[in-house]
């Protein structure tokens, strides 16, 4: 039963749909309204997930061409890959920590000032998995591992949305929605850098275009053209033969690149539509929970929730974070000439989702300059954090992948080193 429950709750669409349903029932809405609100909430998340899947598929081709074209080998951070490996050894501990950690999150929101319910189910699973792996590597087991892991998970689920909220209020213009994604340290860093460098800088959404370039005001067109240029560059670098033999199924490598760039833009369009649908349903439904069960609680939602507020910053953030990842990789290669160090390759998926979010946060405090430099700093951060995280992951530290987003690095490094000091 626990496994079935966790399987359900680890699916973001179902988790948020259940939350919406509870909120509507608590408000004594009619059966019709409750059914409609629940289904539309789930539909919004499925649309968002479908868009994300399209984006990830397109970026997978980009990453393959990038590595082939530039011939660099190293560790590629990817949450899904590292978790799939870890669950083989730490599945039971992860499940228990996730279940009790969600309960701890609700208790913290009920009885403290951290009024956030973390609704990003897959990230809850990932953080539970990492905490379990580090506690096992640190010599813990049994009930103490589950108790400590659950408390840590529940605290992170309430704490990170709280530190993001000041910038979230600037982004959304409201205090009704929280931010629930374990890359928050990177986003807060981006907002801080934006405030530092962006004085007087206009928003990314206020760009002035000459009449002949007004088509660039359309976000989908701008993303298609920008990504088209990048895809063609990496396709040429990787070579016609490689692309057509391994990726495109024989389709001309330039045509394939253009199609993938426009596919990427289509994925972004779908994500934005899904987010708008979710916000229209989850916020009113959540008020029932906030009023009756956890007073003043806010739903903390996944990172694409901020994308519709600054679509141009999304693209700038991705490109700038990816650039930061490349610069960070070069620095690690240079360091590696003197001392052994893991070479962290820029994972295109984390640099897109996290970098894009960092761009929106940086734009909120520092306009265009904030979006660029804040995301660049974020790209450096998620390149260097995995270097220090890998040694505390036990056997997982030797895998050819690792956790990608900033909060995993921060929590893992702190927890792992505390265990080294106090647990024999």
ChimeraX attribute file (.defattr): number of C-alpha atoms within 10 A of each C-alpha:
attribute: neighborCount
match mode: 1-to-1
recipient: residues
	/A:1	6
	/A:2	10
	/A:3	12
	/A:4	9
	/A:5	11
	/A:6	17
	/A:7	12
	/A:8	15
	/A:9	23
	/A:10	20
	/A:11	17
	/A:12	22
	/A:13	25
	/A:14	21
	/A:15	20
	/A:16	26
	/A:17	25
	/A:18	18
	/A:19	21
	/A:20	29
	/A:21	26
	/A:22	18
	/A:23	27
	/A:24	25
	/A:25	18
	/A:26	18
	/A:27	18
	/A:28	12
	/A:29	16
	/A:30	11
	/A:31	11
	/A:32	8
	/A:33	14
	/A:34	20
	/A:35	16
	/A:36	13
	/A:37	24
	/A:38	25
	/A:39	18
	/A:40	20
	/A:41	29
	/A:42	24
	/A:43	18
	/A:44	28
	/A:45	25
	/A:46	19
	/A:47	22
	/A:48	26
	/A:49	19
	/A:50	16
	/A:51	24
	/A:52	21
	/A:53	15
	/A:54	20
	/A:55	24
	/A:56	19
	/A:57	16
	/A:58	22
	/A:59	21
	/A:60	16
	/A:61	21
	/A:62	23
	/A:63	19
	/A:64	18
	/A:65	25
	/A:66	22
	/A:67	17
	/A:68	18
	/A:69	17
	/A:70	11
	/A:71	10
	/A:72	13
	/A:73	11
	/A:74	15
	/A:75	18
	/A:76	22
	/A:77	24
	/A:78	18
	/A:79	21
	/A:80	16
	/A:81	15
	/A:82	21
	/A:83	23
	/A:84	13
	/A:85	14
	/A:86	21
	/A:87	18
	/A:88	9
	/A:89	14
	/A:90	18
	/A:91	17
	/A:92	15
	/A:93	24
	/A:94	25
	/A:95	22
	/A:96	21
	/A:97	28
	/A:98	29
	/A:99	22
	/A:100	18
	/A:101	27
	/A:102	23
	/A:103	16
	/A:104	20
	/A:105	25
	/A:106	23
	/A:107	18
	/A:108	22
	/A:109	26
	/A:110	19
	/A:111	11
	/A:112	10
	/A:113	12
	/A:114	23
	/A:115	26
	/A:116	31
	/A:117	28
	/A:118	29
	/A:119	25
	/A:120	25
	/A:121	24
	/A:122	18
	/A:123	22
	/A:124	27
	/A:125	22
	/A:126	24
	/A:127	27
	/A:128	28
	/A:129	26
	/A:130	28
	/A:131	29
	/A:132	32
	/A:133	27
	/A:134	25
	/A:135	25
	/A:136	17
	/A:137	18
	/A:138	22
	/A:139	12
	/A:140	18
	/A:141	13
	/A:142	9
	/A:143	11
	/A:144	11
	/A:145	18
	/A:146	26
	/A:147	14
	/A:148	16
	/A:149	27
	/A:150	27
	/A:151	19
	/A:152	20
	/A:153	28
	/A:154	27
	/A:155	20
	/A:156	20
	/A:157	31
	/A:158	25
	/A:159	20
	/A:160	24
	/A:161	27
	/A:162	20
	/A:163	16
	/A:164	20
	/A:165	19
	/A:166	14
	/A:167	20
	/A:168	22
	/A:169	15
	/A:170	14
	/A:171	20
	/A:172	17
	/A:173	11
	/A:174	10
	/A:175	12
	/A:176	18
	/A:177	23
	/A:178	28
	/A:179	28
	/A:180	28
	/A:181	29
	/A:182	28
	/A:183	26
	/A:184	25
	/A:185	23
	/A:186	27
	/A:187	29
	/A:188	22
	/A:189	19
	/A:190	34
	/A:191	29
	/A:192	19
	/A:193	25
	/A:194	29
	/A:195	19
	/A:196	16
	/A:197	20
	/A:198	25
	/A:199	13
	/A:200	10
	/A:201	15
	/A:202	15
	/A:203	22
	/A:204	25
	/A:205	16
	/A:206	12
	/A:207	11
	/A:208	11
	/A:209	11
	/A:210	8
	/A:211	7
	/A:212	7
	/A:213	9
	/A:214	10
	/A:215	13
	/A:216	17
	/A:217	15
	/A:218	11
	/A:219	19
	/A:220	19
	/A:221	15
	/A:222	16
	/A:223	22
	/A:224	20
	/A:225	17
	/A:226	15
	/A:227	23
	/A:228	21
	/A:229	14
	/A:230	16
	/A:231	27
	/A:232	21
	/A:233	17
	/A:234	21
	/A:235	26
	/A:236	18
	/A:237	17
	/A:238	20
	/A:239	15
	/A:240	14
	/A:241	14
	/A:242	18
	/A:243	24
	/A:244	17
	/A:245	12
	/A:246	12
	/A:247	16
	/A:248	17
	/A:249	11
	/A:250	13
	/A:251	13
	/A:252	13
	/A:253	24
	/A:254	19
	/A:255	13
	/A:256	20
	/A:257	27
	/A:258	19
	/A:259	16
	/A:260	25
	/A:261	26
	/A:262	20
	/A:263	20
	/A:264	25
	/A:265	26
	/A:266	18
	/A:267	25
	/A:268	26
	/A:269	18
	/A:270	19
	/A:271	27
	/A:272	22
	/A:273	17
	/A:274	25
	/A:275	24
	/A:276	15
	/A:277	18
	/A:278	26
	/A:279	16
	/A:280	14
	/A:281	20
	/A:282	26
	/A:283	16
	/A:284	16
	/A:285	26
	/A:286	24
	/A:287	23
	/A:288	24
	/A:289	24
	/A:290	21
	/A:291	14
	/A:292	12
	/A:293	14
	/A:294	20
	/A:295	15
	/A:296	17
	/A:297	24
	/A:298	24
	/A:299	25
	/A:300	25
	/A:301	26
	/A:302	21
	/A:303	20
	/A:304	22
	/A:305	23
	/A:306	22
	/A:307	23
	/A:308	20
	/A:309	17
	/A:310	23
	/A:311	23
	/A:312	27
	/A:313	31
	/A:314	31
	/A:315	27
	/A:316	26
	/A:317	36
	/A:318	28
	/A:319	25
	/A:320	26
	/A:321	37
	/A:322	27
	/A:323	19
	/A:324	25
	/A:325	27
	/A:326	19
	/A:327	17
	/A:328	24
	/A:329	22
	/A:330	15
	/A:331	14
	/A:332	21
	/A:333	19
	/A:334	13
	/A:335	14
	/A:336	13
	/A:337	9
	/A:338	8
	/A:339	10
	/A:340	10
	/A:341	14
	/A:342	19
	/A:343	24
	/A:344	29
	/A:345	22
	/A:346	29
	/A:347	22
	/A:348	26
	/A:349	24
	/A:350	24
	/A:351	28
	/A:352	23
	/A:353	22
	/A:354	30
	/A:355	38
	/A:356	32
	/A:357	33
	/A:358	42
	/A:359	39
	/A:360	38
	/A:361	35
	/A:362	37
	/A:363	36
	/A:364	28
	/A:365	27
	/A:366	29
	/A:367	26
	/A:368	29
	/A:369	25
	/A:370	34
	/A:371	38
	/A:372	32
	/A:373	28
	/A:374	36
	/A:375	41
	/A:376	28
	/A:377	24
	/A:378	34
	/A:379	32
	/A:380	22
	/A:381	21
	/A:382	32
	/A:383	30
	/A:384	20
	/A:385	21
	/A:386	28
	/A:387	19
	/A:388	15
	/A:389	23
	/A:390	22
	/A:391	17
	/A:392	22
	/A:393	26
	/A:394	15
	/A:395	14
	/A:396	21
	/A:397	16
	/A:398	12
	/A:399	15
	/A:400	15
	/A:401	24
	/A:402	27
	/A:403	27
	/A:404	27
	/A:405	28
	/A:406	26
	/A:407	21
	/A:408	25
	/A:409	26
	/A:410	18
	/A:411	18
	/A:412	27
	/A:413	21
	/A:414	12
	/A:415	18
	/A:416	22
	/A:417	16
	/A:418	12
	/A:419	17
	/A:420	13
	/A:421	9
	/A:422	8
	/A:423	11
	/A:424	8
